């Protein structure tokens, strides 16, 4: 074992290499590390000297892994996982911890998926006091200001993410789009397809991020548009109005399933291709990753992915 050579290979090198091999992008690696691409490139050059291998090479617009890098990737992932476990061992005790968990989200997200997640967290961490903000009051900007721990938002995975330095996005769970309508809606007596969907008026939600839903672009590519019959402030208002009208609401499947448990509402699949939608957990990387924050982040992600849609 060459201890002198190993001593030159620090934790910063290992983490940077892990992200480079995973992302195959200097820019994305820099974003994850909250640093500059030039710093990542400098670290990569040091790694090349230390390991005696190119590690990544450019082919056109892509960075590709060398055979040595391909062999290193799984070993490095396992090593960092073990080191992470060592550094965090006994660092956080859910039964003894006391404090606030500050979340920013849309009201519909509280129904699904945050409600079930939060209920489980409160059982596991008795001293936790949830502090929930409407994301219009405290949103992504509040993460950088240190006013929130996490923001949970639904979004279309094809949609560009807001370009705010330091924000880290991770998929909490993939979702589907569905249509919610009253149980005796006339559309249900006929085949449910795009023509049926477009034959009726729709409810729009007054929300800055939903002002132009990304699935509208899919419809526009087919040269069709929805007719908007009402614009409401939130999804709860829409669910209250639906039983009284022939309008249709397009929404996240998990939330819609919770609403469809009421006897006067039913769901139908979205009759068009909308790509992939998901809920994402967002946090501010430069704020650091203390033991409590790390535990909550990992546990929220785990609980979100284990949820079974109603």
CORKAKA-V674235 format. One record per backbone hydrogen bond with DSSP energy under -0.5 kcal/mol. NH is the residue of the N-H (numbers start at 1). CO is the residue of the C=O. If there is no record, write none. Layout:
# CORKAKA-V674235
nh: (NH | NH)
co: (CO | CO)
This chain:
# CORKAKA-V674235
nh: (3 | 6 | 7 | 8 | 8 | 9 | 10 | 14 | 15 | 16 | 17 | 18 | 19 | 20 | 21 | 22 | 23 | 24 | 29 | 30 | 31 | 32 | 33 | 34 | 34 | 35 | 40 | 41 | 42 | 43 | 44 | 45 | 46 | 47 | 48 | 49 | 50 | 51 | 52 | 53 | 56 | 57 | 59 | 62 | 63 | 64 | 64 | 66 | 70 | 71 | 72 | 73 | 74 | 75 | 76 | 77 | 78 | 79 | 80 | 81 | 82 | 83 | 84 | 85 | 86 | 87 | 88 | 89 | 89 | 91 | 94 | 96 | 97 | 99 | 101 | 102 | 103 | 103 | 104 | 105 | 106 | 109 | 110 | 110 | 111 | 112 | 114 | 115 | 115 | 117 | 118 | 119 | 120 | 121 | 122 | 123 | 124 | 125 | 127 | 128 | 129 | 130 | 131 | 133 | 135 | 137 | 138 | 142 | 143 | 143 | 144 | 145 | 146 | 147 | 148 | 149 | 150 | 151 | 152 | 153 | 155 | 157 | 158 | 159 | 164 | 167 | 168 | 170 | 172 | 173 | 175 | 178 | 179 | 180 | 181 | 183 | 185 | 188 | 189 | 190 | 193 | 197 | 198 | 199 | 199 | 200 | 202 | 203 | 204 | 206 | 207 | 210 | 211 | 211 | 213 | 216 | 217 | 218 | 219 | 220 | 221 | 222 | 222 | 223 | 224 | 227 | 228 | 229 | 229 | 230 | 232 | 238 | 239 | 240 | 241 | 242 | 243 | 244 | 245 | 248 | 249 | 251 | 251 | 253 | 256 | 257 | 258 | 259 | 260 | 261 | 262 | 265 | 266 | 268 | 270 | 272 | 274 | 277 | 278 | 279 | 280 | 281 | 282 | 282 | 283 | 285 | 285 | 287 | 288 | 294 | 295 | 296 | 297 | 298 | 299 | 300 | 301 | 302 | 303 | 304 | 305 | 306 | 307 | 309)
co: (1 | 2 | 3 | 4 | 5 | 6 | 8 | 10 | 11 | 12 | 13 | 14 | 15 | 16 | 17 | 18 | 19 | 20 | 25 | 26 | 27 | 28 | 29 | 30 | 31 | 30 | 36 | 37 | 38 | 39 | 40 | 41 | 42 | 43 | 44 | 45 | 46 | 47 | 48 | 48 | 54 | 64 | 62 | 59 | 24 | 57 | 62 | 55 | 66 | 67 | 68 | 69 | 70 | 71 | 72 | 73 | 74 | 75 | 76 | 77 | 78 | 79 | 80 | 81 | 82 | 83 | 84 | 85 | 86 | 88 | 92 | 93 | 93 | 127 | 129 | 100 | 101 | 131 | 150 | 133 | 152 | 106 | 106 | 107 | 107 | 108 | 109 | 109 | 110 | 113 | 114 | 115 | 116 | 117 | 118 | 119 | 120 | 121 | 97 | 125 | 99 | 128 | 101 | 103 | 105 | 134 | 134 | 139 | 139 | 140 | 140 | 141 | 143 | 142 | 142 | 102 | 102 | 282 | 104 | 280 | 278 | 276 | 276 | 156 | 162 | 164 | 283 | 281 | 279 | 279 | 277 | 251 | 268 | 249 | 266 | 264 | 182 | 185 | 186 | 187 | 191 | 193 | 194 | 195 | 196 | 197 | 227 | 248 | 230 | 232 | 205 | 207 | 207 | 208 | 210 | 213 | 214 | 214 | 215 | 216 | 217 | 218 | 219 | 220 | 219 | 200 | 226 | 202 | 227 | 202 | 204 | 234 | 235 | 236 | 237 | 238 | 239 | 241 | 242 | 201 | 180 | 178 | 249 | 176 | 252 | 253 | 254 | 255 | 256 | 258 | 259 | 262 | 181 | 179 | 177 | 270 | 272 | 175 | 155 | 173 | 153 | 170 | 151 | 280 | 168 | 166 | 283 | 284 | 285 | 290 | 291 | 292 | 293 | 294 | 295 | 296 | 297 | 298 | 299 | 300 | 301 | 302 | 303 | 307)
